[in-house]
Amino acid sequence: MAQSKYQSWWWRDLTEVCGEREEEGWFKNVVVWKVGNAHKVGFWEDVWEHNIKLKFLFPRLYFFSMDQDIKVGEVNS
C-alpha cells in the first residue's frame, strides 16, 4: 500500500501490522470501504483502487464524460 502524506500514524501502523507493505497483504482483502458523504467524494477526481484517480485509470471514459467534476452521490446507476 502506497503511503500518503495524509495518512495518520495510526493508519500507517495498522497497515504495516496487517502486512500491506508485503506482496500479499491480507488487510485490503477483508476491509470494506464505505463512502461517507457521497456528495463530497469526487467520482473522477478522488483516489480509488491502487491509490490512483479513475480519470487516470480510464482516460478515454474521462475524456468523453459530460460531467468531469461529478460527485459519487450524483452518479446515476
N, C-alpha and C positions, 0 to 999 in steps of 0.2 A: 504494500500500500504506500503510495507516494505521500510524503509529508507535506503539509501545508503550513504556512506561517500563521494560519488562522486556527489550527488545531490546538486544543487545550493540552496541558501536560497530562491530565487525566486520560484523555483520549489517546495520546501517544503511548502512554504506559499500557493501557488496555490492549491496543492493537499489537504491541510488542509481546505481551504475555500470551496473547492468542495466536502467535505465530504468523502474523500478517506480513512480517518482513522476510519470511521464508517463502520458498516457492509454492508450497501447498498449505497456506494458512487456512484454518477452518472457520474463522470468525465470520467472514463475509458470506459464507455458505449457510449460516444459521440465523443471521440477523435480517429482519425485515425493516425497511425504512418506511416511514410514513411522512408524507408532506404535511406540514402543519397548516400554514395559511397558503392555500393554493393560489391565492390572488397576489401573492408577493414573490412566488417562485417562477422564474423565467423558464419557459419550455426550451427555447433555443439557447439562451444566454447563460443559464446556470450549469454548473458541473454535475454530471451524472455518472454513469458507469465508467470505470477506469480513469477517473479524475479528468474527464475531457467533456467539453461542451458538445451538445448534439449538433450544433452548426458545423463543427469540425469533423464529427463522425459521418454526417450526411450532408456534405456541402451542396450537392445538386438540389436536394429537397429544400434546404435552407434558401438557396438562391431563388427557387420558384415559389417560396412561401409568400402568401399575400400579407401576412402579419408577422414580421420577424421579431417584434417585441412582445409577442403574446405570452401571457402567464398560463401556468398549468390549469388553473381554475376556469380559464376562458376557452380552453380547447374542447370542441365538441367531439363526442365519440361517434 
